[in-house]
């Protein structure tokens, strides 16, 4: 029987990516405590081309996943995942809201858990939903910057292990 | 339609933060039929980003930029590096021992990232609402695409089995073989030609 390989696996569960103000606009260098919803696990934002690169970029740039990324990027690499995470948050909230309202309006047909969840969603997002209904685009509490800013080059660093 | 999906609203920046598990909670979308949207986390308190990238200058109605994805990929680099740097002494020792004994070439954070990505994508529910299912299908296409035929493949084996095997792979090539071995072409799937 081959020996069991003790190959350690790190815990990435604490890492989140979150949209927010530019670094120079962070008050005190931190994301505000009021900035509390819409944090995504890193891997949600790691979709599309990054996903195609995930193995290639993470362990070896020569493998075929990189080729796969290059091949598919022109057709689906710019798919709506960005829209899902960025652009369509308002729609997402409204969609949930509508689902929730439908559940609450017909509560007897749903489980207690579903009703509780629906009620919690409506309560939690009441203000946001109101803003969305008024036409405001909601992006995790930060008014989107339509234009301006800069695209500072970002230097990729090699993976390190110290 | 394509132009629309390319639209990106500029956040300003994307930040990588590290939120202790006891300060975050996963949104509960149970019963709402939105499993694929069950990905939001609430978190409390102020958090100093580990790293940040400015999002590109792309606005509503403008054509999107892959720079956004490149920059977010950079945050993944930062995440993996940070996780590796912050391994416990015991974990570091275990990694070094696995290098010496088994020729392990994959750092603990890299392994975690790949396994998590595979699990997340491969287990996506493709039977949800049309738009959501399409997104999931595209995501899987990236991971499981077949470079020879241009078709994407579907996981045919057990995801759990694949993950267990990924846990014990020691080289990048071995990881690729494992993922490849667990996929097959989806019958009748549309070709994703170049």
Contacts between the chains, C-beta under 8 A, distances in Angstrom:
chain1	res1	chain2	res2	distance
A	3	B	101	8.0
A	5	B	98	6.4
A	5	B	101	7.9
A	5	B	102	5.1
A	5	B	104	7.4
A	5	B	168	4.9
A	5	B	170	7.0
A	6	B	94	5.6
A	6	B	97	6.9
A	6	B	98	5.9
A	7	B	94	8.0
A	7	B	95	7.9
A	7	B	98	5.1
A	7	B	102	7.2
A	7	B	104	5.6
A	7	B	106	7.5
A	7	B	108	7.8
A	7	B	111	6.7
A	7	B	167	6.5
A	7	B	168	6.2
A	7	B	170	7.2
A	8	B	87	7.3
A	8	B	91	4.8
A	8	B	94	4.5
A	8	B	95	5.2
A	8	B	98	7.1
A	8	B	108	4.4
A	8	B	111	7.9
A	9	B	108	5.5
A	9	B	111	5.1
A	9	B	112	4.8
A	9	B	115	7.0
A	9	B	167	6.6
A	10	B	83	4.3
A	10	B	84	6.8
A	10	B	87	6.3
A	10	B	91	7.3
A	10	B	107	7.8
A	10	B	108	4.0
A	10	B	109	4.1
A	10	B	111	7.4
A	10	B	112	4.5
A	11	B	83	7.4
A	11	B	112	6.9
A	12	B	79	6.6
A	12	B	83	5.8
A	12	B	109	6.7
A	12	B	112	5.0
A	12	B	113	6.3
A	12	B	116	6.3
A	13	B	21	6.2
A	14	B	18	5.0
A	14	B	19	5.8
A	14	B	20	6.1
A	14	B	21	6.1
A	14	B	24	7.8
A	15	B	16	6.5
A	15	B	17	7.5
A	15	B	18	5.8
A	15	B	50	8.0
A	15	B	79	4.9
A	15	B	82	7.7
A	15	B	83	7.4
A	16	B	16	7.6
A	16	B	17	5.3
A	16	B	18	7.7
A	16	B	19	5.5
A	16	B	24	7.1
A	16	B	41	5.9
A	16	B	43	6.8
A	17	B	14	5.7
A	17	B	15	6.9
A	17	B	16	5.7
A	17	B	17	7.7
A	17	B	72	6.9
A	17	B	75	6.1
A	18	B	14	7.1
A	18	B	15	5.3
A	18	B	17	6.1
A	19	B	11	3.5
A	19	B	12	7.3
A	19	B	13	7.4
A	19	B	14	5.7
A	19	B	15	7.6
A	19	B	55	7.5
A	20	B	11	6.5
A	20	B	12	6.4
A	20	B	13	5.8
A	20	B	14	7.5
A	20	B	15	5.1
A	20	B	52	8.0
A	21	B	12	4.9
A	21	B	13	6.5
A	22	B	12	4.6
A	22	B	13	4.9
A	22	B	54	6.0
A	23	B	13	6.0
A	23	B	49	7.6
A	23	B	52	4.9
A	23	B	54	7.5
A	25	B	12	6.9
A	26	B	49	7.6
A	28	B	46	7.5
A	29	B	48	5.7
A	30	B	46	4.1
A	30	B	47	6.0
A	30	B	48	4.8
A	30	B	49	7.9
A	31	B	15	6.3
A	31	B	17	6.4
A	31	B	46	6.4
A	31	B	47	4.9
A	31	B	48	7.7
A	31	B	49	6.8
A	32	B	46	6.5
A	33	B	44	6.7
A	33	B	45	5.4
A	33	B	46	4.9
A	36	B	42	5.5
A	36	B	43	6.3
A	36	B	44	6.3
A	37	B	40	6.8
A	37	B	42	5.6
A	38	B	40	5.7
A	39	B	17	7.5
A	39	B	19	7.1
A	39	B	24	7.1
A	39	B	40	6.7
A	39	B	41	4.2
A	39	B	42	7.0
A	39	B	43	5.3
A	40	B	39	5.9
A	40	B	40	6.6
A	40	B	41	7.0
A	41	B	39	6.2
A	41	B	41	6.8
A	42	B	16	7.2
A	42	B	75	7.2
A	42	B	76	6.5
A	42	B	79	5.7
A	43	B	113	7.9
A	43	B	116	5.7
A	43	B	117	5.7
A	43	B	120	5.3
A	44	B	39	4.8
A	45	B	14	7.1
A	45	B	72	5.2
A	45	B	75	7.8
A	46	B	72	6.9
A	46	B	73	7.5
A	46	B	76	5.8
A	46	B	117	6.6
A	47	B	139	5.5
A	47	B	142	7.9
A	48	B	69	6.1
A	48	B	138	7.5
A	48	B	139	7.2
A	48	B	142	6.6
A	49	B	66	6.3
A	49	B	69	4.8
A	49	B	73	7.7
A	49	B	142	7.4
A	50	B	69	5.4
A	50	B	72	6.2
A	50	B	73	4.5
A	50	B	76	6.6
A	51	B	117	6.4
A	51	B	121	6.4
A	51	B	139	6.0
A	51	B	142	4.7
A	51	B	143	5.9
A	52	B	142	3.9
A	52	B	143	7.1
A	52	B	145	7.7
A	53	B	73	6.4
A	54	B	113	7.0
A	54	B	114	6.3
A	54	B	117	4.8
A	54	B	143	7.3
A	55	B	114	5.9
A	55	B	172	7.0
A	55	B	175	6.4
A	55	B	176	6.5
A	55	B	179	7.4
A	57	B	73	6.5
A	57	B	76	7.7
A	57	B	77	7.7
A	58	B	76	7.9
A	58	B	80	6.9
A	58	B	110	4.8
A	58	B	113	5.8
A	58	B	114	5.9
A	59	B	105	7.4
A	59	B	106	5.9
A	59	B	110	5.7
A	59	B	114	7.2
A	59	B	172	3.8
A	59	B	175	6.8
A	60	B	172	3.9
A	60	B	173	7.6
A	63	B	172	6.1
A	63	B	173	7.3
A	63	B	176	5.4
A	64	B	147	5.4
A	64	B	176	6.8
A	65	B	143	7.7
A	65	B	176	7.1
A	67	B	147	5.2
A	68	B	142	6.9
A	68	B	145	4.5
A	68	B	147	5.3
A	69	B	142	6.8
A	71	B	145	7.2
A	71	B	147	6.4
A	71	B	150	7.0
A	71	B	192	7.8
A	71	B	194	5.1
A	72	B	141	6.4
A	72	B	142	6.0
A	72	B	145	5.7
A	72	B	192	5.9
A	73	B	66	7.4
A	74	B	194	7.5
A	75	B	192	6.3
A	75	B	193	8.0
A	76	B	138	4.8
A	76	B	141	6.3
A	76	B	142	7.5
A	76	B	192	7.0
A	77	B	66	7.1
A	77	B	142	7.7
A	78	B	2	8.0
A	78	B	5	7.0
A	78	B	6	5.3
A	78	B	64	5.8
A	78	B	66	6.8
A	79	B	5	6.2
A	79	B	135	6.8
A	79	B	138	4.9
A	80	B	5	4.2
A	80	B	131	7.7
A	80	B	134	8.0
A	80	B	135	6.1
A	81	B	135	5.8
A	81	B	138	7.4
A	81	B	139	7.0
A	82	B	5	7.9
A	82	B	8	5.6
A	82	B	64	6.5
A	82	B	68	6.6
A	82	B	69	7.6
A	83	B	4	7.9
A	83	B	5	5.6
A	83	B	7	6.8
A	84	B	135	6.0
A	86	B	8	6.1
A	86	B	9	5.6
A	86	B	11	6.8
A	87	B	7	5.9
A	87	B	8	6.7
A	87	B	9	5.3
A	92	B	37	5.9
A	95	B	34	7.2
A	95	B	37	8.0
A	96	B	29	7.0
A	96	B	32	5.9
A	96	B	34	6.3
A	96	B	37	7.2
A	99	B	32	4.8
A	99	B	33	6.6
A	99	B	34	7.0
A	100	B	32	6.7
A	103	B	31	6.8
A	103	B	32	7.5
A	110	B	31	6.5
A	111	B	31	6.6
A	113	B	30	5.9
A	113	B	31	6.1
A	114	B	30	6.8
A	114	B	31	3.0
A	114	B	32	7.6
A	115	B	31	7.9
A	117	B	28	5.3
A	117	B	29	7.1
A	117	B	30	5.2
A	117	B	31	5.2
A	117	B	32	6.6
A	118	B	31	6.9
A	118	B	32	6.9
A	120	B	28	7.1
A	121	B	29	7.9
A	121	B	32	7.3
A	137	B	9	7.1
A	139	B	9	6.5
A	139	B	11	6.5
A	140	B	11	8.0
A	142	B	11	6.6
A	142	B	12	6.7
A	144	B	9	4.4
A	144	B	10	6.0
A	144	B	11	6.6
A	144	B	12	7.9
A	145	B	10	4.5
A	145	B	11	7.3
A	145	B	12	5.1
A	146	B	9	7.3
A	146	B	10	6.7
A	146	B	59	4.3
A	146	B	60	6.2
A	147	B	10	7.6
A	147	B	57	6.7
A	147	B	59	5.1
A	148	B	57	7.0
A	149	B	10	6.4
A	149	B	12	6.5
A	149	B	54	6.1
A	149	B	55	7.6
A	149	B	57	5.8
A	150	B	54	6.1
A	150	B	57	7.3
A	151	B	54	6.2
A	151	B	56	5.1
A	151	B	57	5.8
A	151	B	67	6.2
A	152	B	53	8.0
A	152	B	54	5.3
A	154	B	53	5.4
A	154	B	70	7.7
A	154	B	71	5.4
A	154	B	74	4.8
A	156	B	73	7.8
A	156	B	74	5.6
A	156	B	77	5.8
A	157	B	77	5.7
A	157	B	78	7.5
A	157	B	81	6.5
A	159	B	77	6.9
A	159	B	80	5.7
A	159	B	81	6.0
A	159	B	84	7.0
A	159	B	107	6.5
A	159	B	109	7.9
A	159	B	110	6.6
A	160	B	81	5.1
A	160	B	84	6.4
A	160	B	85	6.9
A	161	B	84	4.8
A	161	B	85	8.0
A	161	B	95	7.4
A	161	B	107	5.0
A	162	B	84	7.5
A	162	B	85	5.9
